[in-house]
Amino acid sequence: MTKARTAPVPADGEPPAATREFHWRGGRTSLNLTATVGRRGPGAVERLRDPADLSRWFREAGMTDRHLAVSDAELVAARALREAVHRIAAAVRAATAPEAADLALLNHWTAQPLPGTGLTLDGDGSPRPLPPALDTPGLLGLLARDAADLLGGPLSGRIRECAAADCTLLFVDESRAGARRWCSMDACGARAKMAEYRARRRGGTTAHPHGGTRPD
């Protein structure tokens, strides 16, 4: 079942550490971009509040090692691309046609020219790829390409939304069985397992240390 959605709004009453921490559980960079909105629905948290946040996200995502001077207009463009990717992913998951406007926006960014990759040397003298020095539009183009490859490729049927009631992160389920439920077993999965354990205890029985069960 798809959880209810509303537009992301700032959560100015929350501590900055809670609202500005980025999550990297999607398995693809384009899905990690959609995670810059937390708890989609009532009370959604916007983590890209200003251009500096987007610049930091690019660096933490490993897309650049430079501090980019992001403009207000580029921040708006990044948010728009993010929401288009999220809506297309939702349509793919629901086996419905994405909105034409969302596809047009994604295709606008995939069509942007990108500089080529060069070569540099490791410390031992071995050549390795040198990523192009991209500006913000170039990085948005890379994100759009990643999204198009994912949403139109064989892994599109493996896009999941975390099953935790308080989490709406999207991720690619690459498990063999294709039955992964949580964006992270160390985070949402662990909390769910603990909640299930507590529910069993409230149900009246727990495991006895010498075997069998006993009432709580």
C-alpha positions in Angstrom: 0.0 0.0 0.0 1.3 3.5 -0.9 1.6 5.8 2.1 -0.1 9.2 2.0 1.9 12.0 0.5 2.0 15.8 1.0 4.5 18.3 -0.3 7.7 18.5 1.9 7.7 21.4 4.4 10.6 22.6 6.6 10.6 21.4 10.1 12.0 24.4 11.8 11.1 23.3 15.3 13.3 20.2 15.1 17.0 20.1 15.9 19.2 20.7 12.9 21.0 17.4 13.4 17.7 15.6 13.0 16.5 17.5 9.9 19.7 17.9 8.0 21.3 14.5 8.2 21.3 12.8 4.8 20.5 9.1 4.3 22.3 6.8 1.9 20.2 3.6 2.0 18.7 3.7 -1.5 21.3 1.7 -3.4 21.3 4.3 -6.2 22.3 7.9 -6.2 19.0 9.1 -7.7 17.0 7.3 -4.9 19.3 8.8 -2.3 18.4 12.2 -3.7 14.7 11.4 -3.1 15.6 10.7 0.5 16.4 14.4 1.1 12.7 14.6 2.0 12.2 12.8 5.3 8.9 11.2 6.4 6.9 12.1 3.3 3.4 12.8 4.3 2.1 15.1 7.0 5.0 16.8 8.7 7.5 15.9 5.9 11.0 17.2 6.5 12.9 19.1 3.8 16.7 18.5 4.1 17.7 20.7 1.1 16.7 23.9 2.7 19.3 26.2 1.2 21.9 26.1 -1.5 24.6 25.1 1.0 22.7 21.9 1.8 22.7 20.9 -1.8 26.4 21.6 -2.2 27.0 19.4 0.9 24.8 16.6 -0.4 26.8 16.5 -3.7 30.0 16.1 -1.7 28.6 13.5 0.7 27.1 11.6 -2.2 30.6 11.3 -3.7 29.6 13.2 -6.9 32.2 15.9 -6.4 35.0 16.7 -4.0 34.6 20.4 -4.5 32.5 23.0 -2.7 30.1 24.1 -5.4 28.6 27.6 -5.3 24.9 26.5 -5.8 22.4 29.2 -6.7 18.9 29.6 -5.4 17.6 28.7 -8.9 19.7 25.5 -9.0 18.4 24.5 -5.7 14.8 24.9 -7.0 15.8 22.8 -10.1 17.3 20.1 -7.9 14.1 19.9 -5.8 12.0 19.7 -8.9 14.1 16.9 -10.4 14.0 15.1 -7.0 10.2 15.2 -6.9 9.8 14.1 -10.5 12.0 11.1 -9.9 10.0 10.2 -6.8 6.7 10.4 -8.6 8.0 8.4 -11.5 9.3 5.8 -9.1 5.9 5.7 -7.4 4.2 5.2 -10.8 6.6 2.4 -11.7 5.9 0.7 -8.3 2.1 1.0 -8.9 2.4 -0.2 -12.5 0.8 3.0 -13.8 2.0 5.5 -16.4 4.1 8.4 -15.1 3.0 12.0 -15.7 4.2 13.4 -19.0 5.5 16.5 -17.2 7.7 14.4 -15.0 9.1 12.5 -17.9 9.7 15.7 -19.8 11.6 17.2 -16.8 13.7 14.0 -16.4 14.5 14.0 -20.1 15.4 17.6 -20.1 18.2 16.8 -17.7 19.4 13.6 -19.3 19.8 15.6 -22.6 22.2 18.0 -21.1 25.8 17.6 -22.5 28.4 16.4 -20.1 32.2 16.8 -20.3 34.2 13.6 -20.8 36.1 11.5 -18.3 39.8 11.9 -18.2 42.7 9.9 -16.6 44.8 10.6 -13.6 47.4 8.6 -11.7 47.1 6.8 -8.3 49.9 7.0 -5.8 51.5 3.9 -7.3 51.5 5.4 -10.8 48.5 3.4 -12.0 46.0 5.2 -14.2 42.5 5.6 -13.0 39.5 7.5 -14.3 39.4 11.2 -13.6 35.8 12.4 -13.1 34.8 15.5 -15.0 34.7 18.7 -13.1 31.0 19.2 -13.2 29.0 22.2 -12.1 25.5 21.9 -10.5 23.6 21.5 -13.9 26.1 18.8 -14.9 25.6 16.9 -11.6 21.8 17.1 -12.0 22.3 15.6 -15.5 24.2 12.7 -14.0 21.4 12.2 -11.4 18.8 12.2 -14.2 20.8 9.7 -16.2 21.0 7.4 -13.1 17.3 7.7 -12.5 16.5 7.0 -16.2 18.7 3.9 -16.2 17.1 2.6 -13.0 13.5 3.4 -13.7 13.6 2.1 -17.3 15.9 -0.9 -16.6 15.6 -4.4 -15.1 15.9 -3.2 -11.5 12.8 -1.0 -11.8 10.7 -3.9 -10.4 13.0 -4.0 -7.4 12.3 -0.5 -6.2 10.7 -0.7 -2.7 9.5 1.7 0.0 10.7 1.0 3.5 8.0 -0.9 5.4 8.6 1.0 8.6 5.6 3.1 9.5 7.7 6.2 10.2 10.0 5.8 7.1 9.3 6.5 3.5 12.7 6.0 1.9 13.0 4.2 -1.4 15.6 1.6 -2.0 16.6 -1.0 -4.6 16.0 -4.5 -3.3 18.9 -6.5 -4.7 18.5 -9.5 -2.3 18.3 -12.9 -3.9 14.7 -13.5 -2.8 13.6 -10.0 -3.6 11.8 -9.9 -0.3 13.7 -7.1 1.5 11.4 -4.9 3.6 13.6 -2.3 5.3 15.8 0.4 3.9 18.3 -0.7 6.5 18.4 -3.7 8.8 20.6 -1.7 11.2 18.1 1.1 11.4 14.4 0.5 10.5 14.7 -3.3 10.5 16.3 -3.4 14.0 13.5 -1.1 15.3 10.8 -3.2 13.8 12.3 -6.4 15.2 12.4 -4.9 18.6 8.8 -3.7 18.3 7.8 -7.2 17.4 9.6 -8.6 20.4 7.9 -6.2 22.7 4.6 -6.9 21.2 5.1 -10.7 21.9 6.0 -9.9 25.5 2.9 -7.8 25.9 1.0 -10.8 24.5 1.8 -12.7 27.7 4.6 -15.2 27.0 8.4 -15.0 26.7 11.0 -17.7 26.3 11.9 -19.4 29.6 15.7 -19.6 30.2 15.4 -23.4 30.7 13.2 -24.0 27.7 9.5 -23.6 27.0 7.6 -20.5 27.8 6.2 -18.8 30.9 3.6 -16.0 31.4 5.0 -12.5 31.8 
